[in-house]
Amino acid sequence: MFDTLPIIYRDAALVAVHKPSGLLVHRTDLARGERHFALQILRDQLGQRVYPVHRLDRPTSGLLLFALSPAMARAMTAEFTAQRIRKRYLAVVRGIGPAHERLDAALREEDGRRSKADMPAQPACTEVCRLDSVELPVRVDRYPQTRYSLMEARPLTGRRHQIRRHLAGRGYPIIGDAKHGKGVHNRFFREHFASTRLLLAAVGLSVWHPERRATLHLSAAVGDDLQRLFDHFGWAGHLPKNTAHWEEPPSTPSPAASSVPSSKGATNAHEYL
């Protein structure tokens, strides 16, 4: 199914890849019988052990970061857990999404094993903005025209399915979301655009590199299927590219100071979006 993964960035400590939609990051009890996982594919591709430091939900595509040693894995996991990582996603949603809005709504855990009554809602916040939109002269739902938007989402916390749930709760479900979306629009995209996946992609990641002692900014291009869709809707100007660049600190921190600068916008290392 997947023999190799596109490598976006690699050094002696970290490697960032593009995970395609439909691929699990690693083995899980919730997907027994699966044989293909990003961790095993990359391990065989590089010929060495790799350590995931965060996760992407199975249908979500995009940037996935691995450490190349246990020590770096611990350092990166601490960064994600402390919410010092900045992430950027692109999503195609139904309707004309908000120009800019902070979605601050607590969410209960979704693990499929415990009763919701046993899982109190946890704080969750996502910043979203509309990058573009399109109106199609076709009736999909109850209106003679149908509108869709390209949304940028920056999660400031890391709850399971946070972006999907926040956008759906606001009235703008992501296309291809079988659980939180709208079936009639998902079918429309399948039948007219051959789009069978969740239209959510992790395209940006900024992380403090403890060995380089600088911030690494990564950007990932979307898959061919999303590129074709963007072209069709006239959104090609919003297509990200595979890039990596460094942001050096203004001065070297003293040994007594924290080696990791605080920043807004992150996701928990142990949650899926």
Beta strands, then each sheet from edge to edge (+ up, - down):
strand 1: 7-10
strand 2: 14-19
strand 3: 51-52
strand 4: 61-67
strand 5: 86-94
strand 6: 100-104
strand 7: 125-136
strand 8: 146-155
strand 9: 200-209
strand 10: 214-219
strand 11: 243-247
sheet 1: 1+ 2- 4+ 3-
sheet 2: 1+ 2- 4+ 9+ 5- 8+ 7- 6+
sheet 3: 1+ 2- 4+ 9+ 10- 11+
end
